[in-house]
Amino acid sequence: MTASGSTPPVAEAARRDIPAFVRAGDRTMWIDGRPVAAVSGKTLPNTDPVTEQPLASVPRGEAADVDAAVKAARQAFTDPAWADMSPDRRGRILNQIADVIEEHADELATIDSVNMGAPRFLTGHMLAEASEVFRYYAGWPTKLSGVNVPAGNDRVAYTRKEPLGVVGIIWGWNGPMGQLPGKLAPALAAGNTVVLKPAETASLSTLRLAELLAATDLPAGVINVVTGLGSEAGQALVAHPEVAKIAFTGSTATGKVVQRLATDTLKRVTLELGGKSPSVVFADADLDTAARGVAAGFLGNAGQACVAGSRVFVEESIRDEFVKKLLQTMEAFTPGDPLTQGTLVGPLSTKAQFDRVSSYLDIARQEGANVVTGGGRFGDHGYFFAPTLLDDVRPDMRVVREEIFGPVGVLTTFTDVDDAIAQANDTDYGLAASVWTTNLTTAHRMAAAVEAGTVWVNTWAEMSTGSLPFGGYKQSGLGREGGLEGLDAYTQVKTVRIAL
């Protein structure tokens, strides 16, 4: 906003054609199968990070709106239309959701690219994976079974896997349609109902998806969407006594708040939190491939990724050679309009995020780090930040220890495998890691020793379409998403004993 309270003018270079469906005016929440405004009538803007202009407004939901959504979800949970639905039919509905996502993938991907700035190729990839996640979990309702346990000739004993009830889902702005399926699909497959609280700055694709799902056989109230601030709608959802579980993706600091709030009602939580992931390059690696993977690791989605490989460790003997290749590779990651074909890096999502990343570069310079390339704004409009590489860093520097969430990598060297393991593990986080080597022994040793929930070898950020668990060690989170582990997180086990 300018001093007068008006929106800033649009630089001529920032003007572009935006599809009408992205900027279609005020949006509504979705509660009990109906579009509704916030009780207070308040709204929040969702902004285009390329032009810095408002796209649309979304309701600023608060505790009263959350309560209405939870009550609708609770009613749907006990309604025979959902509670007594056969597992086979529930699986068919998940496949219907996958169909809807596939049919409208271009629209939903474009909305996310405009709303939060991720390149169109990346949001398209997220939508392709989204439909596959729903198809994976569509096969599970018919396979959620307990076990019969021997209990003697005059007894029958068995277990049942049952849904938890109402699940609250809160997730990040850095890939809305990429993060939601891993929570929503298993929650529905297990028979729960849900209240979704998307990020306040990137709510548009979730609201559109809710509208589209009205065409499926999903009963009203099974999926509800409340938009609003985390400090208002988010906290109300976490604290609500009728919510049985919270699935959260976001920063570690906010995750700790979520966990504390959840203790009052002892609700279950799954937390997928921050990261400061290591990319470890050994001298025997294919250095051209490693340079491409490392660059993508900390520049992909403008570094706005929990798995971003922002700590780069290079074996001493190849440091100069690898840095040269890395800098050459980084030239391909020139920031640009996320809707333009070939763009690999878009803008940072919001002004707040741009200011945050800029402040970390100030800190880096104050602490003595050397800016090899980048280090500030790219261009003269929008929230574009130049791809940045820092070296001459120490383990105690804030840019080494803290999650920046921008296109910034910090580079240091190591001497041998033991040194690489020690430096990679010298962090409060443990979400992911990548190892670049052609030595199978080194690969397996690193995979076993690095303290991270996912270790990639000679690749980066390959995510399964639902079949493999994903989550963090240490302060990168609690629990897992994906696979059977992800499904179990939305069920509870009941033991039954019958005297004959």
N, C-alpha and C positions, 0 to 999 in steps of 0.2 A: 504493500500500500504506500502511496505517496503521502506527503505531509498533509495534503488536503483531504485525504481519505479516499481518493479515487484510485482505480487500478493504474499501474504504470503504463505508459504508452508502449505500443508494440514496435520494435525496431523493424525497419523495412525488410531486413535480411531474415527476420524471424517469422514473417508472414507465410502461411502455408494453408493448404486445403485440408480441413479436418472433416471426416464424414459426419453427416448430420446426426447419425444415431449416437455419436459420442457426446455431442453438446446439445442434447435434446431437453434443455431446461431443468426445472426442479424434479428431483426424484423422490420416491416414497419408500418407506420400509415395507416389509412383508411379514404380516402376522396373521396366523390362522387362515392362511390362504387368500388374504386380501391385502391390497396396498393401503398403507396408512401413513399419515403424517405423525410427527412427534407430538405428544400431548401438549408440550409447551409451545409448539409452533416454531421453535427455533430451528435454524439450519446452519450448515457448515459448507464452505466452498471446497470443491475439488478443482485443482489448478493444473494447467498444462505446463510442465517444466521447461518446455522449449520456448514458449512465448511469455511465460510468467503471467498468463491471463486465466481467469476463472473459466472452467468448462461447464460446470453444473453445480447445483447445491444439493446436499443430502440432509435428511433430518438429523437434528442433534438430539438423539434419544438420550433419555435419562432413566432414573430408577423406575418411574412409573411405566415407561415403555418396556423396559426389561421385564418387569413383573407381568405385564400383559402377555409378552412373548413366552415367558416360562409357563404361565398358566395354560396358554394354548398348547404348548408342547406337552405339558403334563396330561391335559385332557386327551390329546391325540395318542399318548403312550398307553392309556388305559382303554381307549375306544376299540371295540372289536374290529373295526375297519383296518387297524394296524396291529393291535395286540394279538388278534387271532388269525392274522394273515398267514397263509402257508409259507414255509421257507422257499418253496419253489417260486411262488408269486413274488416274494420279496426280491429274490434274485432277478426275476424278469424286470422289476421296476428299476433296479440298479443298471440293468442293460438299457432300459429306456433312457435313463439319465445319460449314459454314455452316448446313446444315439443323438440326444439333444446337443450334447457338447460337440460331437463331430459335425453335426449339421450347421452349427452356429460358431464353429471354431474361428473362422476368419473374423467375424464380428467381435467375439470376446477377446481375441488376441489383440485386435486393433484398439479396443477400448483400453486394455491394460497398457499398451505401448504409448498411447496418448496421455493416459491418466498418470502413469508413474515413470515413463521414460525408457523402459527396456526396449531394445531393438526388436523390430517386428519378427525377425527370424527366431529370436529367443522366445518371445511370447507364443509364437506359433508352435514351437517345440514343446512348451509347457502345456498347451492345449491338447496336443497329440498324446502326451503322456497322461493327461488328466482323464481322457476317455478310457485309456488302457487300465488305469488304476481302478476305475469303476467296473470294468469288465472282469478284472482279476477278482475283486471282492464279490462280484455277482455270483461267483461259483461257490462261495462259502456258506450262505445260509443253510443249504441242504447238508452241510458237513459239520455243523456246530453240534457236536454230540458229547455227552458225558461218558462215563464208564460204569459197567456193572462190576461190583466188588463182591467176591465170595464172603458170605456172612453166616453160613450154617444152613441146615435143611429147613429150619423154621423161620428163616429171615430172608428178606430181599433188601439189598443195599445197592444204591446207585447214586451217581452225581448228575446234575443238570448244569448246563451253561446257560445263564440267563442274562438279558440286557440289564444295564444299570439304571436306566430311566432317562431323565433329561440331561443332555450333554451340552455344555457351553463350549463353543469353539471361537477362539480369538487368534488371529494370525497377522502376518506382516504385510507391509505395503510394497515390499521389494519383489513381488511375484504372486499376486493374489490367486490367480487361477493355477499356479504351479504348486502352491502350498495347501490349498483347501482340500483337494481330493484325498490326500493321505490321511486326513482326519475324518472327513464327512463320509467317505465310502465305507470304512470299517464300522463307524458308528451306526450307520443305517443297516449294514449287513447283519450286525448283532441284534437289531431290533430296537435300538434307542430312537428317541426323537431329539431334535437339536435346536439350539438357538445360536445363530451365527452373529458374530460381531466383527466385521471387517475393519481394517485400519481406516481411520477417519479421513486420511488424505488419499486413499485409493479404494473407494467403495463402489465405484460404478459398475465394474464387471460382476460383482456379487449380486447387486440389485438386479441387473439384467438377467443373470442366471436364474434368480428366483422367479422372475416373470416367465421365463421360458419353461421352467419345470411345472408350471400350472397346466401344461399340455400333457403331462404324464399321468399315470394312475396313482401317483403319490397322494395319499389322503391329506386334507387340509390340516395344518398344524404340525405336521411331522418335521418340516423345515421352516424356520422363522428367521428373519433377518432384522436386526436392530443396528442402525448406524449411530455413531456418536463418538465422543472422546473416550479414551481409555480411562481417564480419571473419573468419568461419570458413568457411562454405560458399561464400560469394561469392568470397573470395580463392582458395580451393582450386580453384574452377572456372576462374577466370581464369588461374591458374598451371599448370593441368593440361597436360602435354605432348601429350596426344592430342586436345585441343580446338583446332580450326583457326581459329575465329573467336569473338569475343565481341561481342554486340550489347547495348549498355548504355544505359539511361535513368536519370538521377539527377543529383545535384548536380555542379557543376564540380569541386569539391574531390575528390570520390570518383572522378570520371571521370579525373582526373589520376593517381590511384593505379592505376586499372584499366590505363591506358596504360603506366605504368611496369612493372607486373607482366607485361603482355603482351609486353614487349620481350625477356624472357629466352628465349621460344620463337618470337619474331617472328610471333606470330599476328595475324591481321587484327582490327581493331576498328572498330566504328561507335559513336560516342558522341553521344547526344542529351542535352545538358546544360542548365545553368541559363540564366536570362534576366532581363533588367531592361528589358522592352520599352517603347518610347515610344508614347503615344497623342497625336497632334498634331492640334489643332483650330484650323482657320483661321476668320477672321471671316465668310467667305462660306458656311460650312457650314450645313446644316440643324441648328440647335443642339439641338432636341428629340431628333432621332435620334442626334446625336453624344453627348448626355448619357446616353442609354440604353446606347449602345455602350461608352462609356468606363467607366460604372459596372459593366457586365457584365465589362469587360476586367480590372478589378482585384479585383472581388468574386466572380466566378464560381468555384465550387468553393472558396469561402472564401479565394480568392487562392492556393490551392495548385495552381498551374499554371505550367509552365515558360514559357508564352507570356504570362503575366499582364501586362497593360498598366499596370504600377504607376508609371510615370513619365508624368505628364499635363502636356502643354505646350499652353498656350492663348494665342492672339494677344492682345496687350495690350489692344486696343480693346474686346474683348468679355469680358474677364476677369470682371468682376462679374456680368454677365448670365449667363455660362455657369456660374459657381460656384453661383449661385442655382438654376439648372435641375438641376445635378448633385446638389446636396444634396436637392432634391425627389425626384429619381429614386432616390437611395440609400435613401430611406425605405421603398421597396418591398422592399429587400433585408434585411428583418428576419430574423435567424437563427432557425431553428426545427428541429423534428424532421424529418430528411431523408425519413422515410416519409410525412409529411403532405403531402397534395396542396396545391400552391401555394407550398411552401417553395422559395425561391431560393438560400438560403445555409444550409448545415448547420454543424456544429461543425468545428473543426480536428481532424485525424485522431488525434493522440496527445497525451498530456500533455507530452512532450518538445517537440512542435511548438508547443503553447500557450505553454510557457515561453519558447521561442525568440522568438516574435512579441512576447510581453510585454516581453522584454528589449530588443527594438528600439525599442519605444515609450519605454522609459526612456532609451535612448541619444538618441532624437529630442529629447526634452525637454532633456536635458543639452546637446545641441548647439545648442539655440535654436530648433528648429522649433515652429510653432504647430499645436496640435491643433484643427482646425476642427470636427470631429465624431468621436465614437467615442473610441478610445484605450485600451480596456481590456476586461475580461471583460464578457460579456453574460449576464445571469441569474445564478442562484446554484448551478447544477450543470452538469456537462458541460464540454466544452472549447470553448464558444462564445466567440467574440471579436467585439466590436462592429465593424461596418463603419467604417473610419477614413479620414479625409482630412487630410493635413498640408499646410501651406503655409509661407511664409517659410523656404524651404529653400535651401541653397547647394549648388553642384555637388560640393563636397568632403565633404558629410555622408555618413555611412555609410548612412543610410536612403535616400539617393539612389543610392549606388554599389553597395550590396550587395543580394543577393536575400533578401527577407524571407520570402516564401512564406506570406503571410497576407493578410487582407482590408484592405490598407493601400495607399493611393495617395498620391503626393507631387506637388504641383502647383506649377508655375512658369509664367512667361510668356515669349513671344518677340516679336520685332519684325517680322521678315519671313521669307521663305523661306530665305535663307542662314542666318539665325540659328537657325531651326527645324532645319535640317539639321545644323548644328554641334552644337547641344545634344543632338539625338537620337543622334548618333554618339559623344558623349562618354561612353563606357561600355566596359567590358571585354567586354560581351556583344553578341550579334547574332542572336537567334533569330527575333524577329518584330517587327512594328510595324504601327500603324494610322494612317491619314491621313484626316481628315475635311474635305472641301472639295467645292464644286460647280464648281471651276475645273479643266478637263481638263488644262491646261498644268501647273498646280501639282501635280495628281495624278501625272502622268507624271514630272515632275522629281523629286518626292519619292521615287517608287518606284525611280527609277534611283540616287538619291544616298544613300538610307538604307542603312546597312550591316547588313542583316538577311536571313536566309534566306527569310522570307516577309513580304510587305507587303500588308496589306489596305487597301482604299480604300472608305470609307463602309460598312464592316462590320467585324466582329471575330470571330476564332477560327473562321472557316469552314474546316473541314478536308475535304479530298477523301476519297472512300472508296477510297483506294489508288492513284488514277491520277496524282496530282501529287506531286512530291518534297517532302520536309520535312526541314529540318535547319538548322544554325546557322552563322553567321560567327563569327570570333574565338573567344572562350572558351565559346561556346555549343555547341561540338561539332565532330565530324568525320564526314564522309559524309552520306548522305541516306537517308531511308526513304520508301517510296511510289514508284509509277510504275516505269518501266524502270530508273531509277537505283537504286531500292531492291532490285530483283531482281538487278542486276549485282553488288551488294555480297555476294551469296551464291554467286557463281560464280567460276571461274577459267578462263582461256583456254589451250588447248593447241594448239600448231602441229604439223601433220603434213606431212611431205614424203616422197613415195614415188617411187623411181626405177623406171620401167617396164622 
